[in-house]
Amino acid sequence: MPVPHFDVLIVGAGVSGIGAACHLTRECPGKSYVVLERRERIGGTWDLFRYPGIRSDSDMFTFGFAFRPWNEPRVLADGPAIQRYVEETAAEYGVDEHIRYRMKVLRASWSSAEGRWTVEARNESTGRKQRFTAGYLVAGTGYYDYDQGYRPPFPGEERFGGPVIHPQHWPDDLDYAGKRVLIIGSGATAITLVPAMAQDAAHVTMLQRSPTYIMSLPAEDKISEALRRVLPDDLVWRMARRRNITLQRGLYRLSRKRPGVVRRLMLRGVQRQLGGASDLANFTPDYNPWDQRLCVVPDGDLFRVIREKRADVVTGRIETFTETGVRLESGEEIEADVILTATGLQVQLLGGASLEVDGEPLPIAGLVTYKGVLLEGVPNASIIFGYTNASWTLKADIAAEYTCRLLNYLDRHGYTQAVAYASDADRAEDSVMGALDAGYVRRGNDRLPRQGTHGPWKVRNDYLRDAPALRMGPINDGILQFRRGPHAEPVPAPAGAEVPAGR
Ligand SMILES: Cc1cc2nc3c(=O)[nH]c(=O)nc-3n(C[C@H](O)[C@H](O)[C@H](O)COP(=O)(O)OP(=O)(O)OC[C@H]3O[C@@H](n4cnc5c(N)ncnc54)[C@H](O)[C@@H]3O)c2cc1C
């Protein structure tokens, strides 16, 4: 059977893969492409996670795509609404017709001699392997292992009589109505689960080893709602998006520059919300704001269920599970009928697929990224890795835009390959997510690309600087190398050939 060939092969039909495919249809309309997706549906994270209350903790004006407005009043959307938005976006751009579902990519091999990728995938329905070739590869595979969440072992687990569940693997038939629920964890997932489950459970306890910064946001954007009465939806959305980008960035920068001020403001907000219903110590982290990801709750829903005594937060370390719950090192016992281990994710890149360049396996962990989009020494490939200190999609969008600009540049100049080579001086020890001291980042440190030391190698995590650089900066910057046709040695790009902002 002939091997199907495409100009571009995209792996993953989540926010990043669908976004990249939409950008291709908009900005490179002549290119043929295919999207290989392991699951049966579009949406990635928003299809996988099914726990009660699943929602974004980014505002949807910045989490939505730059090219498709989010016109609902809700600031933080639930999982099904985000999935619907991604699905509708795919349908609007005709991307859904290019997706091959149940295809798990196992290996991507670049051949300089052939000037193309050979991608091997396994059809998850039939078990049969299939090959594809492509001129350019886009990885929209996210950053974590879909098969396994992070789940540390706890002493005495086997003693507990009830179900122990990880939120990444939520059973459809879990009945917790009228039951005592214990949630282990203090991240975004735990904080979302508490108010959602408190509606039906007898009581919910969130057990954390250490507190997290939690900020309450209005669930609905009343300003945009009011403006929508007098201004067109599109303009209101643009204004809300710009405002939120600036606010997010401002808060992040202020947290870095004046951590004491931000800490005091946040703790004051929490104290007000708690109204004395819980010890403020349970919400007072021993690190500065934004050293770890900051959690947000819509309209203080978490604090409301604590005030109503339907939930509480306990800080302590588990000594052992017991027949009826857990015992802490302090001697305190927490009784439970159901235990949820909201203990996090396991970092995994390329969805576990292996990467080869000219027959050599390339472990991504040792590589540095170029402009946070390409990988050093890997020709014709973009890896879409969004922000973790702001909405993921802000970066995913501009990474896809840059990829389209690069593809158009290659076409305009008759090149077929682009590759960036780094030297040791360009590579830092830290990983690209090193600035974020989250558990999954620490655990996944040896699986992530390295941070760069300067210039295009350095991942800045700053949309206001990245957006102009990726949208308008020169493609031919003297670092990226271009080749014509297969077999050819690197050739220098013509000086001054680049038209700024040209597509
Ligand atoms: C519970 C939860 C809440 C989150 N909330 C936010 C938030 O509020 N704001 C924010 O910015 N970020 C959030 N994130 C991060 C979130 O993952 C990103 O926002 C974004 O959805 C990632 O999109 P993606 O398309 O890059 O990756 P994913 O959503 O992970 O999608 C990757 C897709 O690639 C497919 N795939 C992977 N490997 C392969 C393979 N080998 N072959 C074929 N297909 C493959 C997967 O099946 C999946 O469909 C959250 C993450 C989680 C887990």
The ligand as an SDF file (V2000), in Angstrom:
LIG
                    3D

 53 58  0  0  0  0  0  0  0  0999 V2000
   -6.9610   19.2400   34.7000 C   0  0  0  0  0  0  0  0  0  0  0  0
   -6.1900   20.2400   33.9000 C   0  0  0  0  0  0  0  0  0  0  0  0
   -6.5750   21.5730   33.8920 C   0  0  0  0  0  0  0  0  0  0  0  0
   -5.8490   22.4940   33.1460 C   0  0  0  0  0  0  0  0  0  0  0  0
   -6.2500   23.7950   33.1610 N   0  0  0  0  0  0  0  0  0  0  0  0
   -5.5590   24.6980   32.4510 C   0  0  0  0  0  0  0  0  0  0  0  0
   -5.9400   26.0630   32.4300 C   0  0  0  0  0  0  0  0  0  0  0  0
   -6.8940   26.4810   33.0480 O   0  0  0  0  0  0  0  0  0  0  0  0
   -5.1980   26.9270   31.7080 N   0  0  0  0  0  0  0  0  0  0  0  0
   -4.1210   26.5140   31.0040 C   0  0  0  0  0  0  0  0  0  0  0  0
   -3.4990   27.3410   30.3590 O   0  0  0  0  0  0  0  0  0  0  0  0
   -3.7490   25.2420   30.9890 N   0  0  0  0  0  0  0  0  0  0  0  0
   -4.4290   24.3180   31.6860 C   0  0  0  0  0  0  0  0  0  0  0  0
   -4.0270   23.0170   31.6650 N   0  0  0  0  0  0  0  0  0  0  0  0
   -2.9350   22.5920   30.8090 C   0  0  0  0  0  0  0  0  0  0  0  0
   -3.5690   22.0060   29.5190 C   0  0  0  0  0  0  0  0  0  0  0  0
   -3.0940   20.7560   29.3180 O   0  0  0  0  0  0  0  0  0  0  0  0
   -3.3580   22.9670   28.3780 C   0  0  0  0  0  0  0  0  0  0  0  0
   -4.0340   24.1400   28.6640 O   0  0  0  0  0  0  0  0  0  0  0  0
   -3.8840   22.5390   27.0140 C   0  0  0  0  0  0  0  0  0  0  0  0
   -5.2010   22.0330   27.0660 O   0  0  0  0  0  0  0  0  0  0  0  0
   -2.9380   21.6120   26.3930 C   0  0  0  0  0  0  0  0  0  0  0  0
   -3.3530   21.4120   25.0850 O   0  0  0  0  0  0  0  0  0  0  0  0
   -2.5120   20.5150   24.1050 P   0  0  0  0  0  0  0  0  0  0  0  0
   -3.3210   20.3410   22.8930 O   0  0  0  0  0  0  0  0  0  0  0  0
   -1.1500   21.0590   23.9760 O   0  0  0  0  0  0  0  0  0  0  0  0
   -2.3220   19.1430   24.8950 O   0  0  0  0  0  0  0  0  0  0  0  0
   -3.4090   18.1120   25.3620 P   0  0  0  0  0  0  0  0  0  0  0  0
   -4.6600   18.7580   25.7870 O   0  0  0  0  0  0  0  0  0  0  0  0
   -2.7200   17.2430   26.3430 O   0  0  0  0  0  0  0  0  0  0  0  0
   -3.7360   17.2970   24.0540 O   0  0  0  0  0  0  0  0  0  0  0  0
   -2.7930   16.4720   23.4450 C   0  0  0  0  0  0  0  0  0  0  0  0
   -3.4750   15.6010   22.4400 C   0  0  0  0  0  0  0  0  0  0  0  0
   -2.4850   14.8420   21.7660 O   0  0  0  0  0  0  0  0  0  0  0  0
   -2.8720   13.4800   21.7310 C   0  0  0  0  0  0  0  0  0  0  0  0
   -1.6670   12.6690   21.7250 N   0  0  0  0  0  0  0  0  0  0  0  0
   -0.6910   12.6580   22.6670 C   0  0  0  0  0  0  0  0  0  0  0  0
    0.2640   11.7900   22.3100 N   0  0  0  0  0  0  0  0  0  0  0  0
   -0.1110   11.2500   21.1340 C   0  0  0  0  0  0  0  0  0  0  0  0
    0.4740   10.2700   20.2800 C   0  0  0  0  0  0  0  0  0  0  0  0
    1.6430    9.6940   20.5640 N   0  0  0  0  0  0  0  0  0  0  0  0
   -0.1880    9.9510   19.1490 N   0  0  0  0  0  0  0  0  0  0  0  0
   -1.3630   10.5480   18.8400 C   0  0  0  0  0  0  0  0  0  0  0  0
   -1.9700   11.4560   19.6220 N   0  0  0  0  0  0  0  0  0  0  0  0
   -1.3370   11.7990   20.7560 C   0  0  0  0  0  0  0  0  0  0  0  0
   -3.6890   13.3040   22.9930 C   0  0  0  0  0  0  0  0  0  0  0  0
   -4.5490   12.1700   22.8920 O   0  0  0  0  0  0  0  0  0  0  0  0
   -4.4330   14.6220   23.0790 C   0  0  0  0  0  0  0  0  0  0  0  0
   -5.6400   14.5960   22.3720 O   0  0  0  0  0  0  0  0  0  0  0  0
   -4.7270   22.0720   32.4010 C   0  0  0  0  0  0  0  0  0  0  0  0
   -4.3350   20.7430   32.4360 C   0  0  0  0  0  0  0  0  0  0  0  0
   -5.0460   19.8270   33.1670 C   0  0  0  0  0  0  0  0  0  0  0  0
   -4.5900   18.4030   33.1830 C   0  0  0  0  0  0  0  0  0  0  0  0
  1  2  1  0
  2  3  1  0
  2 52  2  0
  3  4  2  0
  4  5  1  0
  4 50  1  0
  5  6  2  0
  6  7  1  0
  6 13  1  0
  7  8  2  0
  7  9  1  0
  9 10  1  0
 10 11  2  0
 10 12  1  0
 12 13  2  0
 13 14  1  0
 14 15  1  0
 14 50  1  0
 15 16  1  0
 16 17  1  0
 16 18  1  0
 18 19  1  0
 18 20  1  0
 20 21  1  0
 20 22  1  0
 22 23  1  0
 23 24  1  0
 24 25  2  0
 24 26  1  0
 24 27  1  0
 27 28  1  0
 28 29  2  0
 28 30  1  0
 28 31  1  0
 31 32  1  0
 32 33  1  0
 33 34  1  0
 33 48  1  0
 34 35  1  0
 35 36  1  0
 35 46  1  0
 36 37  1  0
 36 45  1  0
 37 38  2  0
 38 39  1  0
 39 40  1  0
 39 45  2  0
 40 41  1  0
 40 42  2  0
 42 43  1  0
 43 44  2  0
 44 45  1  0
 46 47  1  0
 46 48  1  0
 48 49  1  0
 50 51  2  0
 51 52  1  0
 52 53  1  0
M  END
$$$$
